Amino acid sequence: RDFTAEAPDTRWCGDITYIQTVDGWAYLATVIDLHSRKVVGYAVADHLRTNLITEALAAALLTRRPPAGVIMHSDRGTQYTSREFTDFCAANNVARSMGRRATCFDNAVAESFFASYKKELIHTRPWNDVTEVRQQTFAWIESYYNRRRRHSTLEYLTPTEYELGFRKITDLAA
């Protein structure tokens, strides 16, 4: 339950959440950097197949280009324990880490992100379909969560500010 990392792109965590729409369910898979709490990869789809999480991880790998051996922590959901995900991680030099069975506390960072996501975006209105969820999730993560939303864990800095090397909010005014 160590949710820290000394540097970016050394330890990530991921999980999946669901969003009810008029057309049915939508699902969001995320990859979060434990150093800065930045969402570095995500995918939205109308299914829970393993390629939902491999798409999220592929997005993180593409945009971040981490060193070989980056640790990807998750729960023990069937997608994360699948042969497909195991092979994908091996092919991309990603080390897997999983929490204990039936223990949500082992993936608290992802669970905390989903609580904020649902409170601040999803539960604010009804959603028509997966396309609408995908578009608004993109805007919320890229324009708000990573760049403007302050985190108590980061001394009230945003993930982007933290990755730029700021360590105190007073550093921004200096």
C-alpha positions in Angstrom: 0.0 0.0 0.0 2.8 2.4 -0.8 1.2 4.8 -3.3 4.3 6.9 -3.9 7.0 7.0 -6.5 10.3 8.9 -6.4 10.1 9.8 -10.1 7.6 9.9 -12.9 7.0 6.8 -15.0 8.4 4.3 -12.5 5.1 3.2 -10.8 1.7 3.3 -12.3 -1.7 2.0 -11.2 -4.9 1.3 -13.1 -8.5 0.2 -12.8 -11.8 0.2 -14.5 -15.1 2.0 -13.6 -18.5 2.0 -15.2 -20.8 4.8 -16.3 -24.5 4.4 -17.0 -25.8 6.0 -20.3 -29.1 6.1 -22.0 -27.8 3.6 -24.5 -26.3 1.2 -21.9 -23.0 1.0 -20.0 -19.7 2.8 -20.8 -16.4 1.8 -19.1 -13.4 3.9 -18.4 -9.9 2.3 -17.9 -7.1 4.4 -16.5 -3.4 4.5 -15.9 -2.3 6.9 -13.2 1.3 7.8 -12.4 1.9 7.4 -8.7 4.5 10.1 -8.6 2.3 13.0 -9.7 -1.2 11.4 -9.7 -1.4 12.4 -13.4 -3.7 10.3 -15.6 -1.2 9.2 -18.2 -3.4 6.8 -20.2 -7.1 6.0 -20.5 -9.6 4.4 -22.7 -13.4 4.5 -22.9 -15.5 1.8 -24.5 -18.9 0.0 -24.3 -17.3 -3.2 -23.2 -15.2 -4.8 -20.5 -12.9 -6.8 -22.7 -9.2 -6.9 -22.0 -8.4 -4.7 -24.9 -10.0 -1.8 -22.9 -7.1 -1.9 -20.4 -4.5 -2.6 -23.1 -5.6 0.5 -25.0 -5.3 2.6 -21.8 -1.8 1.1 -21.1 -0.8 1.5 -24.8 -1.8 5.2 -24.6 0.3 5.7 -21.5 3.3 3.9 -23.1 3.0 6.0 -26.2 2.8 9.4 -24.6 5.2 8.7 -21.7 7.8 6.3 -23.1 8.8 5.0 -19.6 11.9 3.0 -19.0 11.7 -0.7 -19.2 10.3 -2.2 -16.0 7.8 0.5 -15.2 5.5 -1.1 -12.6 1.8 -1.3 -13.4 -0.3 -2.0 -10.3 -3.9 -3.2 -10.5 -6.5 -5.2 -8.8 -7.1 -8.9 -9.6 -9.9 -8.3 -12.1 -10.2 -10.8 -14.9 -8.8 -8.3 -17.5 -5.7 -7.7 -15.5 -5.1 -11.4 -14.8 -5.7 -12.5 -18.4 -3.1 -14.1 -20.7 -3.7 -11.2 -23.2 -2.7 -8.6 -20.6 0.2 -10.7 -19.4 1.5 -11.0 -22.9 1.0 -7.3 -23.6 2.9 -6.3 -20.5 5.8 -8.7 -21.3 6.0 -7.4 -24.9 6.2 -3.8 -23.6 8.6 -4.4 -20.7 5.9 -3.5 -18.1 6.3 -5.2 -14.7 2.9 -6.3 -13.2 1.8 -5.8 -9.6 -1.5 -6.8 -8.2 -3.3 -6.2 -4.9 -4.7 -8.9 -2.7 -8.0 -10.6 -3.5 -11.1 -8.6 -2.6 -9.1 -5.7 -1.1 -10.0 -2.3 -2.6 -7.5 -0.5 -0.4 -4.6 -2.0 -2.4 -5.7 0.2 -5.3 -6.7 3.3 -3.4 -5.3 5.8 -5.8 -7.4 4.5 -8.7 -10.5 4.3 -6.5 -9.9 7.9 -5.3 -9.6 9.1 -8.9 -12.9 7.4 -9.8 -14.6 9.0 -6.8 -13.5 12.4 -8.0 -14.4 11.6 -11.7 -17.9 10.5 -10.8 -18.6 13.3 -8.3 -17.2 16.1 -10.5 -18.2 14.9 -14.0 -20.3 11.8 -14.3 -23.0 12.4 -11.7 -23.6 16.0 -12.8 -25.9 15.0 -15.7 -27.4 12.2 -17.7 -25.2 10.7 -20.5 -26.6 9.6 -23.9 -24.0 7.2 -25.1 -20.3 6.1 -25.0 -19.3 8.7 -27.5 -20.5 11.5 -25.3 -18.8 10.0 -22.3 -15.5 9.6 -24.2 -15.5 13.2 -25.4 -16.3 14.7 -22.0 -13.9 12.4 -20.2 -11.1 13.5 -22.6 -11.9 17.2 -21.8 -12.2 16.6 -18.1 -8.9 14.7 -17.8 -6.8 16.7 -20.2 -8.1 20.2 -19.5 -9.1 20.0 -15.9 -7.9 17.0 -13.8 -4.3 17.0 -15.0 -3.8 20.7 -15.4 -6.1 22.6 -13.0 -7.3 20.3 -10.3 -5.3 20.7 -7.1 -4.5 17.6 -5.0 -4.0 17.6 -1.3 -1.5 14.7 -1.7 0.6 17.0 -3.9 0.6 19.9 -1.4 -2.3 21.4 -3.5 -0.4 21.5 -6.7 -1.8 20.1 -10.0 -0.3 16.9 -11.4 1.3 19.0 -14.2 2.8 21.5 -11.8 4.1 18.6 -9.7 5.8 17.0 -12.7 7.3 20.4 -13.6 9.2 20.3 -10.3 7.1 22.5 -8.1 6.8 21.2 -4.5 4.9 24.0 -2.7 2.1 26.1 -4.0 4.1 29.2 -2.9 6.7 28.2 -5.5 4.2 29.1 -8.2 4.1 32.8 -7.1 7.9 33.1 -6.7 
